[in-house]
Amino acid sequence: MRDRKNLLEILSRACSVVDGAGDIIREHNRKPRRIRHKGRIDLVTETDLAVEEYIKEHLSSLLPEASFLAEEGCSEIALGDCVWVLDPVDGTTNFAHGVPVVAISLGLWHRDRVILGIVDTPLLGERFTAVLGGGAFCNGNPLHVSKTDALTEALVATGFPYTIEQDLAEVMRRLGAVLASCQGIRRMGAAAVDLAYVAAGRYDAFYEKGLRPWDMAAGTLLVEEAGGQLSRFDGSPMCLLERDVVASNSRLHAALLSLVE
């Protein structure tokens, strides 16, 4: 499974499936949205469900031994031996409001880590890909994290949890500390895109608490393969089953951790 040639073949075939899923998003983007609430500010659209169903159907024959951990169809969060980790529409709130920052995030977990990742932004025309040990790419062009080494010169991304009402004080404490220390903060509304942009050197770092495995799986591999660094807020190794992540170009990691831990 971890043979690079084999992984590249799986990546190519998975990208073809993502092409079809992106067509669904582009088609639905031209139509009125059908939206329901999973929580006060947690939305799901018919597009999320259609994309998830399409990807599951078409990937099942690619790796018959693989199970799925996906946002809309997940009743239990667990990682087995071989698992596709899928967010069919990362940035559902963006999509519901006509904001084009929307991604299909697809990672392949094997035994103890993510070995393949795709973050596709069908309304923006960019696809970020990586396989373990093979580097990270955007539309076929190699990626590398930024070289910014001072937090005062850094553009940092973040996101806010669906539990914002309960966690507002903690969120604002971190936000204030980082905002006062960096050049600027951006809130994209799609963690997979944030991570891809760190890998591409567009953002120097990203932090967020309240994430799920499907938000992080593909994007964290992109950051790693582009030369970046990942951890939890307390500096311990990043884990998909935990809810927090700090991603950076590595030069800024310690400084950012001191503000968010």
N, C-alpha and C positions, 0 to 999 in steps of 0.2 A: 504493500500500500504506500509506503513512504519512498519508494523508488521514484526519483524525480521524473523520469520519462513517463512512468505510469500516472503520476500526479498531473503532469501537463496534459495528458490525454483526457483524464477525468475533468480537468479544468476546462478544456476546449468543449467538451460535450455539455458540461454544466452551463457554460456561457451561452450555448445554443438554446438551452431551456430558459435561461434568464432573458434572452432576446424575445421569446414568445411572451413571457410574463411582462416585459416592458411594453410590448404592444397593447396588452390589456390596460395597463396604467394610462398609456397615451390615449387610447380609445375612450376610457372612462373619464379622462380629464376634459374631454369635449362635451360631457353630458352633465346634467344636474346630479348632485351628490345625494346618496341615500345614506344617512348617518344615524347611528344609535349610540347611546352612552353606556360604557362599561363602568364608569364612575363619574363624578361631577365634571371632571375635565379630561377624562380618558375616553377617547372616541374609537369607534370602529366603523368602517364603511363597507359597502358591498364589494369594493375594489380589494380591500384587504383579504376578504374571504375568497374572492375569485382567483387572486394571484396565488394565495397559499394552496388552494386546491389544484391549480394548474401545475405549480412547481412540484408538489408532492406526486402527482400522477406521472409526470414525465421524468422525475428523478428515480422513481421506484425501480425502473428497469436498468438504470445505469449502475447502481450498486444495490442489488436485491437484499444484501445482508444489512444495509443501513436502516436505522430507525430515524424518526424525525422528532426534533424539539422545536416547535414553532409557536409563535405568539398566539395566534387565534385558536389553534387546535390543541393547545397544551393544557392538560389537566394535572400533570405532575412534572416538576422540574428535576430531571436526572440526566446524567451523561453515561451512556453505556460504552461498549467497545467501539462502535462505529455509528456516528450520529450526524445527520444534517441538521444544522442549527439555523433557523430561518426566521427573519422578520420580513414578511411579504411587502409591507409598506411602512418603512421607518420614516416617521414624519407625517403620521396620519392627520394630525391637527393642521399641519401645513397644507396637505392635500385637500382637506375639507374646506379650507379658506382660499384655495386657488394659488397658494404659494408653491413654486416649483421645486423647492428643496425637499425632495422625496427620494428614498432609496430602497432598492431591494438589497437586503443584506443576507448573504448565504455563506456559512462556514461549514467545513467538514471536520468534525472531531474524530480522532482515531486514538483509542486507548487512553492517552494521558494528555493530549493537547490538540489544538487546532492545526491542521496541516494544509488547509486550502481555504482561501477567502475571496469572495466577490462582493464588492459594493458598487452597485449599478444605479446611476441617477438618470432614469429614462427621460425626464423632462429637461435635463440639462446637457445630455449627450456625453456624459463621461462614465467610464467604467474603470474601477480600480480592482486590480487582481494581485494575488500572491499565492505561491505555494511554498511550503517549508523548505528553506535553504535555497530558494530560487530568486529572491529579490521581490520587489513590489513594483507595479507598473500602473500607469494610467493611459488608457487607449494605446497600449503597447509601448509607451515611453517609460524608461526607468525612473523611479522615484527615490528621493533621499530627503531625510528630515533636514530642517534648517540648521544653520550654524550660529544662530543667535546665542550669545553666552551671558547676556545681562537681562534680568527680568524687566528692567526699565525699558528695554527695547523690544519686549516680547508682546505678541498678539496671542491672547489666551482665549480659548473657547470653554464654555460650560453649558450646563443644562439644569433644569429644575424638575424635581420629582412630582409625581401625581399627588403625593402627600404633602404638598406645599403648605397647606393650612396648618398641619401639625408641626411641620419642620421649618417654618418660616424663620424663626430666630437663628437657627443653625445655618440655614442657607444664606441669610443676609450677613451673618458674621464672616463666613468664608468669602462671600462676594465682595464685601467691603475691604477685607484684607488684601485680596488679589487685585481688585480694581485700583487700590491706592498704590500698588507696587509695580504694576505693569504698564505697558503703553496703551493697551485697550483690551476690552472683553467683547466677545461675540457670542450670541446665543442663537444657534442655527435651527434648533428644534428637531434635529435628527442626529443621534449620537454616532451612528455609523458614518455619516458624512463628516462629522467633526474629527473622528479618528482618521478617516481617509485624508483629510486636509492636513493633519499633523504629519502623516506619512509623506505627503506631497510638499511639505515645507511651507505651506500657506499659513498654517497656524504653528506657533512654536510649542504650544502645550494645550492640553485639555484635561479638565477634571469634572467628574460628576458622580453623585451618589443617587441610588435608587434605580439603577439599571438592571436589566435582565440578561441572561446569556445571549439571546438573539440580538440584543442591541450591540453587543461587544465582540462576538466571536470573529467575524470576518475582519472588522476594523483593527482589532488588536494584533492580528497576524500582519496586516499591512504595516502598522507602525514598527513592529519588530523587524520585518524584512527590509524596511527602509532605513534601519539603523537607529531607531528610537528606543526609548526605555518605558517600561510599564511597571506599575505597582498598585497596591491599595493605598488608601490615604495614610495609613500608619507606616508605610514603607515596606510592608511585607509583600511577598510575591502576588501578582495579580492572579485572581481566580474567577473563572466564569460563574461559579455558583455563589460568589459574594456579590454585593450590590454596588461597590464603589471602585473607581479606577482613576488613576492619574497616568496620562500619556504625555511624553515630552520628547524633545530632541536629545535628551540625556544631559546636556550641558546645564539645563535649567531645573532638573528634576529635584535636587535637594532643596533649592530655594523655594520651589512651589510647594513641596511637601511641608516645609516649615510654616506655611500659611494655611494649609487646609487640614492638617492632621488634628 
